[in-house]
């Protein structure tokens, strides 16, 4: 009898779940969705940066100085998309790209952006000058719209 009790105790210790009742059926619970600002921002950025259906040309990034009270405060790194009147002008833009970039960068230094706060700036009349330069270089009406896609700011140490 002692041996049977010891054997039974060993079995229960070795596999306590062997005699346990089956687990209850799991009820389906609702999933808690926590707002994710980064996911939403990424989706918005993806929608904004997605190529449009209309003819366009994305320029290489342009560095534009940021000034504050007449002094250099840092630089803005700007991505720009040119919306075009038709697809036929794309090869000409590619052929003239180095001249286009020279014109835009030169005008950016002549008409820099103004630093408003640590993470914001005013473009002033820079885009108007760029529109005129694009019309002069590529022909009037070739570029229907100049769209800034994204901008980053790198400030000098004293403005951070």
C-alpha positions as CSV (number, residue, x, y, z in Angstrom):
1,X,0.0,0.0,0.0
2,X,2.8,2.3,0.8
3,X,4.4,1.6,-2.5
4,X,1.1,2.5,-4.3
5,X,0.9,5.8,-2.4
6,X,4.5,6.6,-3.2
7,X,4.0,5.7,-6.9
8,X,0.8,7.8,-7.1
9,X,2.6,10.8,-5.5
10,X,5.5,10.5,-8.0
11,X,3.1,10.4,-10.9
12,X,1.3,13.5,-9.6
13,X,4.6,15.3,-9.0
14,X,6.0,14.4,-12.4
15,X,2.9,15.4,-14.4
16,X,0.6,17.5,-12.4
17,X,-1.3,18.5,-15.5
18,X,-2.1,14.9,-16.3
19,X,-5.0,14.9,-13.8
20,X,-5.9,18.6,-14.2
21,X,-9.1,19.7,-15.9
22,X,-8.8,20.9,-19.5
23,X,-8.3,24.6,-19.9
24,X,-11.5,26.6,-20.6
25,X,-12.2,27.6,-24.2
26,X,-10.6,30.9,-24.9
27,X,-13.1,33.6,-25.5
28,X,-12.3,36.0,-28.3
29,X,-11.3,39.3,-26.9
30,X,-11.1,42.7,-28.6
31,X,-7.7,43.9,-29.5
32,X,-6.7,47.2,-27.9
33,X,-5.3,49.5,-30.6
34,X,-3.0,52.1,-29.3
35,X,-2.6,55.2,-31.5
36,X,0.8,55.3,-33.2
37,X,1.7,58.8,-34.3
38,X,4.8,57.6,-36.1
39,X,2.8,55.1,-38.2
40,X,0.3,57.8,-39.1
41,X,3.1,60.3,-39.9
42,X,4.8,57.6,-42.1
43,X,1.6,56.9,-43.9
44,X,1.0,60.6,-44.6
45,X,4.6,61.1,-45.7
46,X,4.3,58.1,-48.0
47,X,1.1,59.5,-49.6
48,X,2.7,62.9,-50.0
49,X,6.0,61.6,-51.5
50,X,4.3,59.0,-53.8
51,X,4.8,59.9,-57.4
52,X,1.8,61.7,-58.9
53,X,0.0,60.5,-62.0
54,X,0.9,63.7,-63.8
55,X,4.3,64.4,-65.4
56,X,6.9,65.4,-62.9
57,X,10.6,65.5,-62.2
58,X,12.2,65.2,-58.7
59,X,15.3,67.4,-58.3
60,X,18.3,66.4,-56.2
61,X,18.2,67.9,-52.7
62,X,19.0,71.6,-52.6
63,X,20.8,73.2,-49.6
64,X,19.4,76.6,-48.8
65,X,20.9,78.9,-46.1
66,X,18.8,80.0,-43.1
67,X,19.4,83.5,-41.8
68,X,18.3,85.1,-38.5
69,X,18.7,88.8,-38.0
70,X,20.9,89.0,-41.1
71,X,23.3,86.3,-39.9
72,X,23.7,82.8,-41.1
73,X,21.9,80.5,-38.6
74,X,22.1,77.2,-40.5
75,X,20.9,75.4,-43.6
76,X,17.7,73.8,-44.9
77,X,18.0,70.7,-47.0
78,X,15.1,70.7,-49.4
79,X,13.6,68.1,-51.7
80,X,11.7,69.7,-54.6
81,X,9.3,68.2,-57.2
82,X,8.7,70.0,-60.5
83,X,5.2,69.4,-62.0
84,X,5.5,69.5,-65.7
85,X,3.1,70.5,-68.6
86,X,4.0,67.3,-70.5
87,X,6.3,64.2,-70.5
88,X,8.2,65.5,-73.5
89,X,10.1,68.1,-71.4
90,X,11.7,65.5,-69.1
91,X,14.7,64.6,-71.4
92,X,15.4,68.4,-71.8
93,X,15.3,68.8,-68.0
94,X,17.8,65.9,-67.6
95,X,20.1,67.5,-70.2
96,X,19.9,70.9,-68.5
97,X,19.9,69.6,-64.9
98,X,23.3,70.8,-63.8
99,X,22.4,74.3,-65.1
100,X,19.0,74.2,-63.4
101,X,20.6,73.2,-60.1
102,X,23.3,75.9,-60.5
103,X,20.5,78.5,-61.0
104,X,18.4,77.4,-58.0
105,X,21.3,77.1,-55.6
106,X,22.7,80.5,-56.6
107,X,19.3,82.0,-56.1
108,X,18.9,80.2,-52.7
109,X,22.1,81.9,-51.5
110,X,21.0,85.3,-52.9
111,X,17.5,84.9,-51.4
112,X,17.9,82.7,-48.3
113,X,15.2,81.4,-46.1
114,X,14.5,83.1,-42.8
115,X,14.7,81.1,-39.5
116,X,11.4,81.6,-37.6
117,X,12.1,79.1,-34.8
118,X,14.3,76.2,-34.0
119,X,12.3,73.9,-36.3
120,X,10.6,76.3,-38.7
121,X,11.5,78.8,-41.4
122,X,9.9,81.2,-43.9
123,X,10.7,80.8,-47.6
124,X,10.1,84.5,-48.3
125,X,10.4,85.2,-52.1
126,X,12.8,82.4,-52.9
127,X,10.3,80.2,-54.7
128,X,9.2,83.2,-56.9
129,X,12.8,83.6,-58.0
130,X,13.1,79.9,-58.6
131,X,9.9,80.0,-60.8
132,X,11.3,82.8,-62.9
133,X,14.7,81.0,-63.3
134,X,13.0,77.8,-64.3
135,X,11.0,79.6,-66.9
136,X,14.1,81.3,-68.2
137,X,16.1,78.1,-68.4
138,X,13.5,75.6,-69.6
139,X,11.0,77.8,-71.3
140,X,7.8,79.4,-70.1
141,X,5.1,77.0,-69.1
142,X,7.3,73.9,-69.0
143,X,7.1,73.8,-65.2
144,X,3.5,74.2,-64.0
145,X,4.3,74.0,-60.3
146,X,7.3,73.8,-58.0
147,X,6.4,71.6,-55.0
148,X,8.6,71.4,-51.9
149,X,8.3,67.8,-50.7
150,X,10.4,67.7,-47.5
151,X,12.8,69.9,-45.7
152,X,15.3,69.4,-42.9
153,X,17.0,72.0,-40.8
154,X,20.6,71.9,-39.5
155,X,21.3,74.9,-37.3
156,X,24.7,76.2,-36.2
157,X,25.6,75.5,-32.6
158,X,24.6,79.0,-31.3
159,X,21.1,78.7,-32.6
160,X,20.3,75.2,-31.2
